Amino acid sequence: MEELNQRPRTRAALFAADCGDRDIDRSLAELRALAESAEMEVLLEIVQRRDTPDAGCYLGEGRLAEAKSLCADNDVAVCVFDDELTGTQIKNLEDALELPVVDRTLLILDIFAARAVTGEGKLQTELASLQYRLPRLAGLRDGLSRQGGGGAGGGGARRGAGESKLEYDRRHLRRRIDLIQHKLDAIEQRRAQTRRSRSRNAVPVVALVGYTNVGKSSLLNRICGAEVEARDQLFATLDPTARKAVLPSGQNVVFIDTVGFVSRLPHSLVEAFKSTLEEAKYADIVLRVADASDPLREEQLRVTAEVLAEIGAAENETATVYNKCDRMHLAAWDGICVSAKTGEGLEELLALLDERLASRVAEVELLLPYDKLALLAPLRQGGSVQTEDYRDDGVYVKALADRRSLHLFEPYLLYQ
């Protein structure tokens, strides 16, 4: 029965044009990981060195003829290209290889679609997919013409029918894009209200950002005692997750887990998930998380910096965190080494956050009259109550108070 339930993995070949603009081995390794996350079995890697990709077929005619033979010999079912292709290139490649063609962007979109769980995540993924498809409709005009043909009007009539179908598809996609954008705008308004509420309550926000599968969700679980699903796979988290925690000083903070990045993350995805990613933009501190065991961890941080700049969060206060240090121990890094698995380094990380946020709070001792006990609520929201002693003349309170709310407590301070 277990064997019957196992779905066979799609046999795939990877294609890339090495134009010297990136580390091709690293890029193909990442493409392989993406393909495997999409339940593909990678059988071939086909690379051609070129000055620029071919405008019509991405690779040269001879290389494609050779690739077609290799794919047939290895029973390949799909061809995956390590670039974003135009509609014309996809059509020409499918004609040349006689196999379905998927580009890097579409592969990532498919993974997002499979991972999306919440309504917002599904809407964001669909929006990115529609934005990807819209400009490619024209490149597939011939195929649409054949679908929309018919009648006895000859070739001209068929072209007209195809043109009508193309315009119909465009209008349908644009209407759907507008509808989804309207729904996401409403969700963003609710999220903005939540952010304003946090700001009024003076609760600092710490955002975890970084490459996909570096362990951000595991780190959140370890720090906050939360139970956010953490899986060893790309893009396991698509929706922002907020959890409260208390720093060693007693200060309350909110940690937010965000969607992971990859190199050359499709612009349509960045745009579609902008409201989600902007949780990092409004954070008090951004923790840039990298995988300590990855030899190219600095590349992960570079990609993270690029996405943060794209969403307008480049100027935020940041700290670099190297996770998975239980797998590899290196010294003298410009950051903090931690392990979400073992807890190593977490005390140092929390102490750093306490230090960075110390200027926001002040230690106070109060004697609150019994008719002023409502002041305990903002005290707890923006700071933390360490001692609470009910006495004859009022309630003695020792606490950390947010400096922005100190004016509320001035009449009741025991020590000025």
C-alpha atoms as one frame of an Amber mdcrd trajectory, in Angstrom:
protein
   0.000   0.000   0.000   2.866   2.394   0.830   4.375   1.848  -2.614   1.026
   2.574  -4.257   0.815   5.902  -2.411   4.259   7.046  -3.557   4.079   9.320
  -6.579   6.866   8.887  -9.142   9.125  11.910  -9.438   9.107  13.714 -12.776
  12.303  13.035 -14.734  13.928  16.384 -15.554  16.860  17.929 -17.392  18.379
  21.260 -16.328  19.548  23.802 -18.912  21.679  26.924 -18.477  23.535  29.477
 -20.577  26.868  30.347 -18.942  27.369  33.988 -19.892  29.810  34.765 -17.089
  27.275  36.869 -15.168  26.990  34.487 -12.198  28.541  31.432 -10.552  27.026
  28.839 -12.861  27.801  25.874 -10.579  26.119  27.578  -7.622  23.161  28.613
  -9.775  22.664  25.082 -11.122  22.967  23.613  -7.623  20.208  25.957  -6.495
  18.102  25.089  -9.568  18.564  21.403  -8.764  17.362  22.013  -5.193  14.349
  23.895  -6.541  13.556  21.089  -8.985  13.834  18.459  -6.266  11.517  20.550
  -4.065   9.028  20.375  -6.953   9.187  16.543  -6.882  11.515  16.238  -9.877
  14.347  13.769 -10.394  17.201  15.577 -12.117  18.912  13.337 -14.673  20.868
  15.780 -16.843  22.556  19.171 -16.619  23.158  20.802 -20.002  25.218  24.000
 -20.116  26.369  26.091 -23.060  28.936  28.884 -22.775  27.691  31.936 -24.635
  28.203  35.691 -24.616  24.434  36.144 -24.324  21.432  33.784 -24.431  19.952
  33.344 -27.901  16.988  35.702 -28.318  14.831  33.061 -29.993  15.843  29.732
 -28.475  18.045  30.667 -25.475  20.679  28.094 -26.545  22.258  27.462 -29.929
  20.633  25.228 -32.545  23.376  22.576 -32.394  23.307  22.364 -28.606  19.524
  22.000 -28.624  19.707  19.174 -31.200  22.222  17.385 -28.984  20.042  18.026
 -25.917  16.975  16.626 -27.658  18.808  13.348 -28.287  20.104  13.174 -24.693
  16.632  13.817 -23.290  15.130  11.087 -25.476  17.838   8.590 -24.435  17.216
   9.319 -20.727  13.414   9.400 -20.942  13.293  13.013 -19.708   9.770  14.354
 -19.181  10.406  18.091 -18.599  13.154  20.634 -19.361  13.956  23.247 -16.710
  15.866  26.407 -17.689  17.940  28.477 -15.269  16.603  31.820 -16.463  13.314
  33.604 -16.968  12.252  32.920 -20.563   9.992  34.876 -22.876   6.821  33.349
 -24.287   8.488  33.076 -27.706  11.532  31.298 -26.247   9.314  28.807 -24.396
   7.362  28.007 -27.562  10.520  27.671 -29.692  12.226  25.479 -27.104   9.207
  23.188 -26.779   9.157  22.851 -30.576  12.900  22.116 -30.690  13.021  19.693
 -27.749   9.516  18.236 -28.178   9.123  18.369 -24.409   7.423  20.706 -21.907
   9.645  23.628 -20.895   9.662  25.304 -17.465  11.798  28.329 -16.666  13.275
  29.244 -13.291  10.493  31.697 -12.463   7.674  29.287 -13.274   9.387  26.573
 -11.219   9.518  28.867  -8.177   5.903  29.883  -8.740   4.865  26.215  -8.840
   6.666  25.562  -5.553   4.973  28.567  -3.965   1.596  27.352  -5.218   2.195
  23.930  -3.658   3.342  25.438  -0.326   0.642  28.115   0.046  -1.783  27.265
   2.840  -3.529  30.449   3.933  -5.893  32.465   1.797  -3.408  35.327   1.614
  -0.566  33.054   0.541  -2.697  31.543  -2.198  -3.794  34.971  -3.441  -0.223
  36.284  -3.486   1.004  33.236  -5.392  -1.830  33.436  -7.909  -1.143  37.142
  -8.450   2.521  36.461  -9.167   1.571  33.650 -11.539  -0.872  35.834 -13.471
   1.661  38.646 -13.694   4.140  36.119 -15.089   1.670  34.797 -17.680   0.289
  38.121 -18.937   3.305  39.309 -20.973   3.819  35.791 -22.368   0.422  35.513
 -24.021   1.658  37.366 -27.101   4.589  34.978 -27.469   2.108  32.104 -27.616
  -0.064  33.836 -30.215   0.331  31.063 -32.803  -0.869  28.465 -30.345  -3.820
  30.650 -29.390  -4.630  31.176 -33.040  -4.851  27.451 -33.603  -7.104  27.083
 -30.567  -9.336  29.922 -31.681  -9.446  29.011 -35.389 -12.322  27.503 -37.279
 -14.743  28.690 -39.901 -14.224  28.719 -43.631 -12.639  32.111 -43.838  -9.153
  30.829 -44.582  -5.904  31.837 -42.897  -6.971  35.446 -42.327 -10.127  34.379
 -40.510  -8.164  32.022 -38.305  -5.694  34.753 -37.399  -8.577  37.009 -36.490
 -10.115  34.365 -34.265  -6.768  33.823 -32.580  -6.335  37.534 -32.063  -9.731
  37.700 -30.408  -8.839  34.855 -28.075  -5.576  36.561 -27.198  -7.366  39.763
 -26.271 -10.004  37.813 -24.346  -7.287  36.052 -22.333  -5.570  39.352 -21.649
  -8.769  40.952 -20.414  -9.551  37.929 -18.233  -6.082  37.967 -16.669  -6.184
  41.715 -16.053  -9.609  41.482 -14.401  -8.401  38.662 -12.175  -5.214  40.573
 -11.310  -7.257  43.643 -10.335  -9.598  41.536  -8.194  -6.759  39.785  -6.367
  -4.920  43.064  -5.837  -8.082  44.546  -4.322  -8.352  41.602  -1.896  -4.668
  41.831  -0.950  -4.980  45.585  -0.374  -7.765  44.875   2.128  -5.552  42.304
   3.894  -2.681  44.796   3.959  -4.935  47.401   5.592  -5.679  44.922   8.383
  -1.968  44.152   8.745  -1.162  47.866   8.886  -3.745  48.204  11.671  -1.976
  45.425  13.579   1.351  47.231  13.128  -0.165  50.479  14.406  -1.549  48.622
  17.419   1.901  47.223  18.190   3.366  50.705  17.844   0.799  52.196  20.220
   1.535  49.451  22.705   5.255  50.181  22.263   6.133  46.532  21.636   9.418
  46.244  19.690   9.381  44.028  16.599  12.268  41.784  15.516  12.004  40.328
  11.994  13.782  37.148  10.895  14.739  37.411   7.228  17.019  35.411   4.993
  17.492  32.725   2.408  14.977  29.924   2.221  15.691  26.870   4.393  18.263
  28.525   6.678  16.183  27.677   9.753  14.267  30.897  10.490  11.130  29.038
  11.619  13.191  26.686  13.793  14.908  29.690  15.349  11.534  31.326  16.042
  10.309  28.129  17.691  13.429  27.880  19.853  13.290  31.498  21.038   9.531
  31.836  21.528   8.561  28.280  22.423   6.237  28.454  19.423   5.109  25.623
  17.204   5.515  27.099  13.735   5.864  24.307  11.203   9.544  24.005  10.315
  10.428  21.651   7.467  13.749  20.922   5.770  12.615  22.183   2.383  12.622
  25.332   0.302   9.865  27.888   0.923   8.273  26.045   3.849   7.079  29.421
   5.210   5.082  31.732   2.932   3.006  33.656   5.473   4.438  35.939   8.174
   4.168  34.440  11.638   4.306  36.652  14.747   5.122  35.317  18.215   5.741
  37.107  21.523   8.810  36.557  23.652  10.406  38.082  26.750  14.064  39.151
  26.650  16.347  38.470  29.648  15.792  42.061  30.850  12.061  41.379  31.016
  11.231  43.477  27.960   8.477  42.112  25.722   9.180  41.778  22.003   7.433
  40.329  18.960   9.412  38.074  16.610   8.183  37.782  13.016   9.143  34.970
  10.638   9.068  35.913   6.936   9.105  34.199   3.542  12.566  33.031   2.469
  14.565  34.294  -0.490  16.571  32.736  -3.314  18.957  34.369  -5.744  17.156
  36.108  -8.590  13.828  35.872  -6.785  11.242  36.693  -9.481  10.244  40.341
  -9.404   6.571  39.364  -9.694   6.901  37.341  -6.485   8.602  40.200  -4.653
   5.782  42.482  -5.770   3.031  39.988  -4.885   4.524  39.273  -1.452   5.496
  42.887  -0.796   2.895  43.374   1.934   4.211  40.249   3.650   7.865  41.179
   3.218   7.196  44.694   4.485   6.875  43.253   7.978  10.672  43.508   7.870
  10.475  47.135   6.698   8.607  48.186   9.833  10.650  46.077  12.261  12.794
  47.697  14.944  15.568  45.185  14.317  16.073  42.888  11.316  17.933  39.645
  11.977  19.582  38.568   8.714  19.799  34.796   9.101  22.253  32.669   7.095
  23.159  28.968   7.108  26.549  28.594   8.819  27.077  25.193   7.179  26.660
  26.566   3.646  30.025  27.493   2.051  28.263  30.320   0.218  26.565  31.763
   3.288  27.850  35.238   2.397  26.036  34.953  -0.932  22.850  34.234   1.042
  23.390  37.462   2.967  24.009  39.390  -0.262  20.713  38.154  -1.728  18.948
  39.044   1.526  20.386  42.570   1.384  19.159  42.953  -2.215  15.584  41.994
  -1.345  15.592  44.221   1.754  16.702  47.118  -0.452  13.949  46.354  -2.956
  11.237  46.590  -0.287  12.712  49.743   1.254  14.163  48.129   4.386  17.851
  48.697   3.622  18.197  51.375   6.321  16.749  49.269   9.148  18.917  48.350
  12.090  20.224  44.845  11.397  22.195  42.055  13.013  23.674  39.015  11.262
  22.874  35.585  12.657  24.569  32.396  11.454  22.275  29.456  12.220  23.121
  25.720  12.171  26.455  26.292  13.941  26.118  22.780  15.383  27.104  21.592
  11.891  30.148  23.840  11.530  32.072  25.950  14.022  33.970  28.945  12.663
  35.311  31.892  14.599  35.767  35.606  13.967  32.592  36.087  11.944  30.920
  39.449  11.773  27.791  38.107  13.426  26.427  35.763  16.062  26.670  31.987
  15.694  23.633  30.091  16.947  21.960  26.723  16.633  18.194  26.497  16.681
  18.655  22.751  17.137  20.848  22.804  20.276  20.207  26.318  21.623  23.858
  27.267  21.287  24.434  31.022  21.047  20.845  32.024  21.832  21.793  33.693
  25.132  24.273  35.878  23.243  21.649  36.709  20.617  19.019  37.683  23.189
  21.595  39.735  25.101  22.399  41.600  21.884  18.713  42.374  21.339  18.435
  43.566  24.931  21.412  45.866  24.382  20.034  47.249  21.096  16.594  47.879
  22.619  17.767  49.095  26.039  17.320  52.751  25.122  13.591  52.180  24.675
  12.904  51.313  28.327  13.669  52.658  31.783  13.503  50.959  35.163  10.896
  52.574  37.411   9.491  52.143  40.908   5.919  53.289  41.390   3.306  53.495
  44.084  -0.010  53.414  42.255  -3.187  54.443  44.112  -5.870  51.789  43.903
  -7.962  54.001  41.628  -5.056  54.132  39.113  -4.521  50.413  38.606  -5.576
  50.800  34.958  -2.015  52.116  34.374  -0.727  48.587  34.861  -2.061  47.681
  31.414   0.165  50.058  29.361   3.042  49.211  31.692   2.743  45.524  30.875
   2.207  46.134  27.159   5.222  48.361  26.593   7.573  46.899  29.173   7.285
  44.342  31.941   6.305  44.249  35.597   8.975  42.666  37.784   7.487  43.257
  41.249   3.883  43.936  42.280   3.154  44.372  45.991  -0.305  45.366  47.274
   0.092  47.682  50.270  -2.236  49.755  52.443  -1.451  53.000  50.587  -1.412
  51.526  47.072   0.361  49.030  44.859   4.152  49.097  44.808   5.415  48.303
  41.306   8.950  47.780  40.048   9.000  47.528  36.280  10.574  48.280  32.927
   8.533  51.039  31.293   8.660  52.246  27.722  10.252  55.696  27.739   7.543
  57.033  25.444   4.932  56.364  28.139   6.902  57.610  31.185   4.749  60.750
  31.397   1.814  58.529  32.421   3.646  57.386  35.561   5.459  60.564  36.644
   2.984  61.451  39.461   3.544  58.035  41.040   7.330  57.651  40.731   9.030
  56.874  44.026  12.474  57.917  42.769  12.887  60.800  40.310
